[in-house]
Amino acid sequence: MTNLKNTYFLLLIDIRRSTELPPKAINEKMKLLEATLMQLNTEFSKDIALPLSISYGDEIAGLFHSPRNLYNIIKIIQNTFYPLTTIRFAAVKGKISTESEDIRKIGGMIFKKASTAIALLKANDNYASWQLGNIVLDKSLDSLCEISNVLINDMSEYQRKVFNLLNTGLTQKEIANQLSKYPQSVWDAIQRSKAIYIINAQKTVNLILAAKN
C-alpha cells in the first residue's frame, strides 16, 4: 500500500503509434510486454511501490521508491518493441493524492506532471522527460537519453545486435564468435554505430540516477 507522506518516482511510458500498427503484430508485442513486466517487477521488487502494469491500453506505469533502475527498465521495455515500434517516457518525482494498490487511482501532481510531459513529448516527437527535482540534472538526463536514442534508432539490425551484446560486457572477439562474424566486422559495426559513446552516455545516466537515492 502507498503512503501519502512518501515521495515517489513515477515511470510513465507511452508506446509510439500503437493504434496505427497492424493488430496482429502489436498484440504479439503486448503479450511479450506482459511477460517482460512480470520479470521486471520480480527483478526490481525492492524499488517498486506499485508494480509496472499496462494502464490505459498503450501506456505502461509503475511507481518506485528509488529512481536508480528506471533507465535500465526503460531500455528493456524499449527492446521489447523492437523493431515494430519504439516508446517515449516520463520519469517524475512527486507526491500522490490517494492511497491505493491500483496505480490508475492514486492521482496527485506526480501523475499530472507525467501526463503533461508525455503530451509534450508527443507534440515535439521527443523521447525522454526527466523531472526528478534538479533542473540541471534533469536537462542533462534528457539530452543524454535523446542523443542515445537517436543513435540507436539509426543502427542497422546487425549494428544493434552488436551493440546489445557489447552492452552486456562481451568483448569484440566474444561477440564475433557468438554471431559467427569476423572480428573486423564487429569492430566496424561498433565504430559506425558510435556504440561506445552510447554505452558511456547510458552509464552516465545510471550514475546520476544512483546518486539521487
C-alpha positions in Angstrom: 0.0 0.0 0.0 1.2 3.5 -0.8 1.6 6.3 1.8 0.5 9.9 1.2 3.5 11.1 3.3 6.1 9.5 1.0 7.7 10.9 -2.1 7.7 8.5 -5.1 9.1 8.2 -8.6 6.6 7.6 -11.3 7.6 6.0 -14.6 5.1 6.6 -17.4 5.8 5.0 -20.8 3.9 5.6 -24.0 4.0 3.2 -27.0 4.5 5.2 -30.1 1.9 4.9 -32.9 0.3 1.9 -31.2 -3.1 2.5 -32.8 -1.5 2.7 -36.3 0.3 -0.7 -36.1 -1.0 -4.0 -37.5 -3.3 -5.5 -34.9 -1.7 -9.0 -35.0 1.8 -7.5 -34.7 1.0 -5.2 -31.8 -1.0 -7.9 -30.0 2.1 -10.2 -30.1 4.3 -7.5 -28.7 1.8 -6.8 -26.0 1.8 -10.4 -24.9 5.6 -10.2 -24.8 5.4 -7.0 -22.8 3.2 -8.6 -20.2 5.8 -11.3 -19.7 8.6 -8.7 -19.6 6.7 -6.6 -17.0 6.3 -9.7 -14.7 10.1 -10.3 -14.9 10.9 -6.7 -14.2 8.5 -6.5 -11.3 10.3 -9.5 -9.8 13.8 -8.4 -10.5 13.4 -4.8 -9.2 10.8 -5.6 -6.5 12.8 -3.8 -3.7 12.5 -0.5 -5.6 8.8 -0.9 -6.5 5.9 0.7 -4.6 3.3 -0.2 -7.2 4.2 -2.8 -10.0 4.7 -1.9 -13.6 1.5 -2.5 -15.5 -0.3 -1.7 -18.7 -2.6 1.2 -17.5 -4.5 2.6 -20.4 -4.1 0.4 -23.5 -0.9 1.9 -24.8 0.7 3.2 -21.6 2.8 1.5 -19.0 3.1 2.8 -15.5 4.9 1.9 -12.3 5.6 3.7 -9.0 9.0 3.4 -7.4 10.8 4.3 -4.1 14.0 5.0 -5.9 15.0 6.1 -9.5 18.2 4.0 -9.6 16.9 1.3 -12.0 14.4 3.4 -14.0 16.7 3.7 -17.1 17.5 0.0 -17.2 13.8 -0.8 -17.1 13.1 1.7 -19.9 15.8 0.2 -22.1 14.4 -3.4 -21.5 10.9 -2.3 -22.4 12.1 -0.4 -25.4 13.9 -3.5 -26.7 10.7 -5.5 -26.3 9.0 -3.5 -29.0 12.0 -3.5 -31.5 11.7 -3.4 -34.5 8.0 -2.9 -34.6 7.9 0.5 -32.9 9.5 2.4 -30.0 8.5 4.3 -26.9 8.6 7.6 -25.1 8.7 8.1 -21.4 8.4 10.5 -18.4 10.1 9.8 -15.1 8.7 12.2 -12.4 9.4 12.7 -8.7 6.5 13.7 -6.5 3.5 13.0 -4.2 0.4 11.0 -4.7 -3.1 12.1 -3.7 -4.8 8.7 -2.9 -3.5 5.6 -1.1 -4.3 2.7 -3.4 -2.9 -0.5 -4.8 -4.3 0.5 -8.3 -1.9 2.9 -10.0 -4.7 4.3 -12.0 -6.4 5.6 -8.9 -3.5 7.3 -6.9 -3.6 10.6 -8.8 -1.8 13.7 -7.5 0.7 16.1 -9.0 3.1 13.3 -9.9 0.5 12.0 -12.4 -0.4 15.4 -13.7 3.2 16.2 -14.4 3.9 12.9 -16.1 0.8 13.1 -18.3 1.7 16.7 -19.3 5.2 15.6 -20.0 4.0 12.7 -22.3 1.8 15.1 -24.2 4.7 17.4 -24.8 6.9 14.6 -25.9 4.2 13.5 -28.4 3.8 17.1 -29.7 7.6 17.5 -30.2 8.3 13.9 -31.2 10.8 13.5 -28.4 11.8 10.5 -26.3 12.6 11.4 -22.7 11.4 13.7 -19.9 13.1 13.5 -16.6 11.6 15.6 -13.7 13.5 14.5 -10.6 13.7 17.8 -8.8 17.0 19.3 -10.1 16.6 21.2 -13.4 20.2 21.0 -14.4 20.4 17.2 -13.9 17.0 16.7 -15.5 18.1 18.6 -18.6 21.4 16.6 -18.7 19.5 13.3 -18.4 17.1 14.4 -21.2 20.0 15.3 -23.5 21.9 12.1 -22.9 18.8 10.0 -23.4 17.7 11.8 -26.5 21.1 11.6 -28.2 21.5 7.9 -27.3 18.0 7.2 -28.6 18.6 8.9 -32.0 21.9 6.9 -32.5 20.3 3.6 -31.5 17.3 4.2 -33.9 19.8 4.9 -36.7 21.5 1.5 -36.3 21.1 -1.3 -38.7 19.8 -4.6 -37.4 23.3 -6.1 -37.3 24.8 -3.0 -35.5 22.0 -3.2 -32.9 22.8 -6.9 -32.3 26.5 -6.0 -31.8 25.6 -3.0 -29.5 23.3 -5.1 -27.3 26.0 -7.8 -26.9 28.6 -5.2 -26.2 26.3 -3.7 -23.6 26.3 -7.0 -21.7 30.1 -6.8 -21.3 31.2 -9.2 -24.0 34.4 -8.4 -25.8 34.6 -7.8 -29.5 36.2 -11.3 -30.0 33.4 -12.9 -28.0 30.7 -11.1 -30.0 32.3 -12.2 -33.3 32.3 -15.8 -32.1 28.7 -15.6 -31.0 27.5 -14.0 -34.2 29.8 -16.1 -36.5 31.4 -12.9 -37.8 35.0 -11.8 -38.3 36.3 -9.5 -35.5 36.9 -6.8 -38.1 33.2 -6.9 -39.0 32.3 -6.4 -35.3 34.8 -3.6 -34.9 33.3 -1.8 -38.0 29.8 -2.1 -36.6 30.9 -0.6 -33.3 32.7 2.3 -34.9 29.9 3.1 -37.4 27.1 2.9 -34.8 29.0 5.0 -32.2 28.3 2.2 -29.8 31.0 3.1 -27.3 29.7 6.7 -27.0 26.1 5.4 -26.4 27.2 3.0 -23.7 29.2 5.7 -22.0 26.2 8.0 -22.1 23.9 5.4 -20.7 26.4 4.6 -17.9 26.4 8.3 -17.0 22.6 8.3 -16.8 22.7 5.4 -14.4 25.4 7.1 -12.3 23.3 10.2 -12.0 20.2 8.2 -11.0 22.1 6.1 -8.5 23.4 9.3 -6.9 19.8 10.5 -6.3 18.9 7.6 -4.0 
